[in-house]
Every structure is written in C-alpha cells, then in structure tokens.
Amino acid sequence: MSGETPDERPQRRREYSGAGSTLGLALLIVVTVGVAIWYFELRGEGTPASSLNGDYGIISLPDDANSTGQSPAAREGRAAPGFRLADVEGEAVELVDFRGSYVLLNFWATWCPPCRAEIPDLAAFHAEAANSGWLVVGINQQERRAQVTGFLEPFDVSYPQLLDEDGEVSNGYRVGLGLPITFILDPAGVILRVHVGPLDLAQMRALQAELSG
C-alpha cells in the first residue's frame, strides 16, 4: 500500500490553481457577454419599437370583443389573443382594428426561405380577396424595421406588416422558429384554423370558400 489516506487525493484535486485560471474564466465571461450584446445590437438598426412604447405586445381583449365565453388563446375555437404592434410605417395597430373581416394572421421572418416563397401568394390573395371581406396581416418575428422593409422591397406587398420586435406576441401565440405559421380568424376574432407551413394561393382560395361559404 502507498500509505495515502482516503482524503489525500480529493484534497489534491481541490488545490488552488492560481490567479491565471481565475482571470481566464473572468475574461471568458466578459467576452461572451460582449459578443451577445454585439449580436443583438447588430440584428437591425434603431431602438425596438416595443422599448419605446411599453403598450406594444399582448394586450387584454375587451369582454365585448370575445364571443367565446373563454379566455383568449392561440388555438382553434378560441378568441385570438389581443395585441398592439407598430407597423412598418411606425403606426400603432391593434388586432381589433381588423374586426369584421376574415384575417390570415401570418407570422414570418426574413431568414425563413418558405416565408419568402409564400409572400407573393399572400400578396396576391390579399389583393383579390379584400373586397370580399378577407385580409392578410403579416407579423414579422423579432427583426427591425429597416431589415423588414429592405427585404420586402422587391415584392408587391400591400397587406399590413407589423413588427413583433421583442417576440412578445409570437410568444403569446406560441410561435417558435417553425415559420411560417398562419392563424385564420373569423370576423369576430375567433381562430378557425391554425396552419403550420407555407400556404399557396390555391390553398388560400380553398380556405376562403370553405370557411366563409
């Protein structure tokens, strides 16, 4: 036997390793925090609209705007959660502003290839169906105004584009990174369908015929 007591090995593992190790760990933490700040600052230009106006995000839905008798929720058969967001022009828009129309509430992002492929069909449907009481409303997920407007410039988009810069509305609708996702609302603001993935023009026309027929 070597004569070592049972505590000798654990004590050696706990020996102080010197100031260099402590300083190295502190430097790693500082660099990590710095990179995180740099990343989020450079995702877009300007200050998020939500930080300028604390009223943006999920808001209470008035009782007279909820015909279901149940609390709002992001699921079929429930009133869609109320929200207020800035559009790309900087104007405040609320979900209840669209009452009286069927609404395709489309969550998307510029980094999402299926979203890009879907935008021309959404624009075409909005243009042809607006006179029959159907609207498209886009909600961009956690990107800045300059980034969104620059991305949309090549497209002929006439439907409203709202900015969910801090992700509060996306969270309220349980929208993760599986974009695009579209909630189809009836004129009373009740969710009729939840469609995950892109919709093409034929599918939108079929939904219109089925749900408003």
C-alpha positions as CSV (number, residue, x, y, z in Angstrom):
1,M,0.0,0.0,0.0
2,S,1.2,3.6,-0.7
3,G,0.2,4.9,2.8
4,E,-2.1,7.6,1.4
5,T,-5.1,8.4,3.5
6,P,-8.5,8.4,1.7
7,D,-8.7,12.2,1.8
8,E,-5.4,13.0,0.2
9,R,-6.5,12.5,-3.5
10,P,-9.7,14.7,-3.2
11,Q,-7.6,17.4,-1.4
12,R,-5.1,17.5,-4.3
13,R,-8.0,17.9,-6.8
14,R,-9.3,20.9,-4.8
15,E,-6.0,22.6,-4.7
16,Y,-6.0,26.3,-5.8
17,S,-4.8,26.5,-9.4
18,G,-3.6,30.1,-9.3
19,A,-4.7,33.6,-10.4
20,G,-4.3,32.8,-14.0
21,S,-7.2,30.3,-14.0
22,T,-9.5,32.8,-12.3
23,L,-8.6,35.6,-14.6
24,G,-9.0,33.4,-17.6
25,L,-12.6,32.5,-16.5
26,A,-13.4,36.1,-15.9
27,L,-12.1,37.1,-19.3
28,L,-14.2,34.3,-21.0
29,I,-17.4,35.6,-19.3
30,V,-16.7,39.2,-20.3
31,V,-16.0,38.1,-24.0
32,T,-19.2,36.0,-24.0
33,V,-21.4,38.9,-22.7
34,G,-19.8,41.3,-25.2
35,V,-20.4,39.0,-28.1
36,A,-24.1,38.6,-27.1
37,I,-24.6,42.3,-26.8
38,W,-22.9,42.9,-30.2
39,Y,-25.1,40.3,-31.9
40,F,-28.4,41.6,-30.6
41,E,-27.4,45.2,-31.3
42,L,-26.5,44.4,-34.9
43,R,-29.6,42.4,-35.8
44,G,-31.1,45.6,-37.0
45,E,-30.9,49.4,-36.8
46,G,-32.5,51.6,-34.3
47,T,-34.3,51.0,-31.0
48,P,-37.0,48.4,-30.9
49,A,-40.5,50.0,-31.1
50,S,-41.5,47.9,-28.1
51,S,-38.9,49.6,-25.9
52,L,-40.2,53.0,-26.9
53,N,-43.8,52.2,-26.1
54,G,-44.5,49.8,-23.3
55,D,-48.0,49.4,-24.5
56,Y,-46.9,47.3,-27.5
57,G,-47.2,43.5,-27.3
58,I,-50.0,41.3,-25.9
59,I,-52.9,43.4,-24.5
60,S,-56.2,42.5,-22.9
61,L,-59.1,41.7,-25.1
62,P,-62.3,43.6,-24.1
63,D,-65.1,41.4,-22.9
64,D,-67.4,42.7,-25.7
65,A,-64.7,41.6,-28.2
66,N,-64.7,38.0,-27.1
67,S,-67.7,36.0,-28.2
68,T,-66.5,32.6,-27.0
69,G,-67.0,32.9,-23.2
70,Q,-63.5,31.5,-22.7
71,S,-60.2,33.3,-22.2
72,P,-58.3,34.2,-25.4
73,A,-55.8,31.5,-26.5
74,A,-53.9,30.7,-29.7
75,R,-56.0,27.6,-30.6
76,E,-58.9,26.8,-32.8
77,G,-62.3,27.8,-31.3
78,R,-60.9,30.5,-29.0
79,A,-60.7,34.2,-29.4
80,A,-57.3,35.2,-30.7
81,P,-55.2,37.0,-28.0
82,G,-55.3,40.8,-28.4
83,F,-52.2,42.7,-29.3
84,R,-50.9,46.1,-30.3
85,L,-47.8,46.4,-32.6
86,A,-46.2,49.0,-34.7
87,D,-46.4,48.6,-38.5
88,V,-43.5,49.3,-40.8
89,E,-44.6,53.0,-41.0
90,G,-44.4,53.3,-37.2
91,E,-48.1,53.5,-36.7
92,A,-49.7,51.5,-33.8
93,V,-52.1,48.8,-34.9
94,E,-54.4,46.6,-32.8
95,L,-55.9,43.2,-33.7
96,V,-59.4,44.5,-33.0
97,D,-58.8,47.0,-35.9
98,F,-59.5,44.1,-38.3
99,R,-62.8,43.1,-36.8
100,G,-65.5,42.5,-39.4
101,S,-63.1,40.7,-41.7
102,Y,-61.7,37.2,-42.0
103,V,-58.0,37.6,-41.3
104,L,-55.0,35.4,-42.3
105,L,-52.6,36.3,-39.5
106,N,-49.2,35.3,-40.9
107,F,-46.1,35.0,-38.7
108,W,-42.8,35.1,-40.7
109,A,-39.2,36.2,-40.7
110,T,-36.7,37.3,-43.4
111,W,-34.4,34.4,-42.7
112,C,-37.1,31.8,-43.4
113,P,-37.0,30.5,-47.1
114,P,-40.6,29.1,-47.0
115,C,-41.8,32.6,-45.8
116,R,-40.1,34.2,-48.8
117,A,-41.7,31.8,-51.2
118,E,-45.1,32.4,-49.6
119,I,-45.1,36.2,-49.7
120,P,-46.1,36.6,-53.4
121,D,-49.2,34.3,-52.9
122,L,-50.2,36.1,-49.7
123,A,-49.9,39.5,-51.6
124,A,-52.0,38.1,-54.5
125,F,-54.7,36.7,-52.2
126,H,-54.9,39.9,-50.2
127,A,-55.3,41.9,-53.4
128,E,-58.1,39.7,-54.8
129,A,-60.0,38.9,-51.6
130,A,-60.0,42.2,-49.8
131,N,-63.3,43.3,-51.4
132,S,-64.9,40.0,-50.2
133,G,-64.0,40.6,-46.6
134,W,-60.7,38.7,-46.3
135,L,-57.4,40.3,-45.3
136,V,-53.8,39.2,-44.8
137,V,-51.8,40.7,-41.9
138,G,-48.1,39.9,-41.6
139,I,-46.3,39.8,-38.3
140,N,-42.6,39.8,-38.6
141,Q,-40.9,37.9,-35.8
142,Q,-38.1,39.8,-33.9
143,E,-36.5,41.8,-36.6
144,R,-36.0,45.6,-37.0
145,R,-37.9,47.9,-39.3
146,A,-35.0,48.6,-41.7
147,Q,-34.4,44.9,-42.2
148,V,-38.0,44.1,-42.9
149,T,-38.6,47.0,-45.3
150,G,-35.4,46.3,-47.2
151,F,-36.4,42.6,-47.5
152,L,-39.9,43.4,-48.8
153,E,-38.9,46.0,-51.3
154,P,-38.7,43.6,-54.3
155,F,-42.2,42.3,-53.5
156,D,-45.5,43.9,-54.3
157,V,-46.8,43.7,-50.8
158,S,-49.9,45.8,-50.0
159,Y,-51.1,44.0,-46.9
160,P,-50.2,45.3,-43.4
161,Q,-46.8,44.3,-42.0
162,L,-46.5,44.5,-38.2
163,L,-43.2,44.3,-36.2
164,D,-43.0,41.9,-33.2
165,E,-39.5,43.1,-32.4
166,D,-39.3,41.7,-28.8
167,G,-41.2,38.5,-29.6
168,E,-43.9,39.0,-27.1
169,V,-46.8,38.5,-29.5
170,S,-45.1,35.4,-31.0
171,N,-44.7,34.0,-27.5
172,G,-48.4,34.8,-26.8
173,Y,-49.4,32.8,-29.9
174,R,-46.9,30.0,-29.1
175,V,-45.0,30.6,-32.3
176,G,-41.5,29.2,-32.2
177,L,-38.9,29.0,-35.0
178,G,-41.1,26.7,-37.1
179,L,-42.2,29.5,-39.5
180,P,-44.3,30.4,-41.3
181,I,-47.5,29.8,-39.3
182,T,-50.9,31.3,-40.1
183,F,-53.9,31.8,-37.9
184,I,-57.2,32.2,-39.8
185,L,-59.6,34.3,-37.8
186,D,-63.3,34.9,-38.4
187,P,-64.9,38.4,-38.4
188,A,-65.5,38.1,-34.6
189,G,-61.8,37.4,-34.0
190,V,-62.2,33.7,-33.3
191,I,-59.5,31.3,-34.6
192,L,-60.9,29.0,-37.1
193,R,-57.7,27.3,-38.3
194,V,-54.0,27.1,-37.5
195,H,-51.9,26.3,-40.5
196,V,-48.2,25.4,-39.9
197,G,-46.0,25.9,-43.0
198,P,-46.5,27.9,-46.2
199,L,-49.8,28.4,-47.9
200,D,-50.1,28.8,-51.7
201,L,-52.8,30.8,-53.5
202,A,-54.9,27.7,-54.2
203,Q,-54.9,26.7,-50.6
204,M,-56.0,30.2,-49.5
205,R,-58.8,30.3,-52.0
206,A,-59.9,26.9,-50.8
207,L,-60.0,28.1,-47.2
208,Q,-61.9,31.1,-48.2
209,A,-64.5,29.0,-50.0
210,E,-64.8,26.6,-47.1
211,L,-64.8,28.9,-44.1
212,S,-66.9,31.8,-45.5
213,G,-69.3,29.7,-47.5
